Amino acid sequence: MASPSLSPGEFLGAQTRGVLAHGYKVDLRIATLPPEQVHLHSHEDAHFVLALDAGYRSLAHDPLTPRHQAFGPGALVWNPAGVEHRDCFDVAGGRFLSLSFMPPSGARLGDPLRLRGAAEGVVRRLVGATARFLAGDEMIIEGLALDLAGAVLSPDELDEDPAPEWLWRAGEIIADRAAQPGMEVRSIAAEVGVHPVSLARRYRRHYGQSPAAAIRQARADRAAGLMARGVDLAALADETGYADQSHMTRDFTRIYGLSPARYRALFR
């Protein structure tokens, strides 16, 4: 009898916080089942799990964690789509973050992985971005999710063309259209004919930042130019592609290090 396959974005456990951003689903969850009630299953989509409590057991292991040993808090696990597993905590009540998405059609089944290094820093930022998520923050979630996916998907799985001519077109699109509301990395990727993870990885390699960060920076730069000329802040937010004035204030402050009001006061 085949093990059950969970639908995209579905996990065993109660959701305490959930965000859906441009095709990436991020949840903060509590494992509600004791280990003996967690049966072998798979997921239609691929996912990362960050254990926020001790006692997390997974098929994914590495030389620093023997197979008989449970992971401690902060362990980051990657489960490709379709992998059968029964990941669980030693006791019910363990907390975790999950990030799930549909992988590219060329992605292999592969084995679960315990990830370390840069990916751990990315997923920790994802916890904070999810907890404080407000309207307009989808680009932040998308950018972090793409960085994580780029750590596990190979160029072959993404069918990446070694020639990066399309990368310049992506940069031009960002420069020209950053002020359009609801702009998404995946829509840029579709226009230049590559997978969003390919775009994110190549963009970071060539430009030193993610495409999501480039969009946010271009918006802030455009806002800064208009701000200094006395344009009303509420109207400015709409004109430069932000969801609302509070979204503009958050993003602008992160990038420029001071609020729009304080920035505008510098030029009066």
Secondary structure, DSSP 4 states (H G I P E B T S, - for coil): -PPPEEPTT--SSEEEEEEEETTEEEEEEE--S-GGG---BEESSEEEEEE-SS-EE-S--BTTB-TTSPB-TT-EEEE-TT--B--EESSTT-EEEEEEEPPPTT------EEE-THHHHHHHHHHHHHHT--TTTHHHHHHHHHHHHHTTS-TTTTT--S--HHHHHHHHHHHHHTTSTT--HHHHHHHHTS-HHHHHHHHHHHHSS-HHHHHHHHHHHHHHHHHTTT--HHHHHHHTT-SSHHHHHHHHHHHHSS-HHHHHHTT-
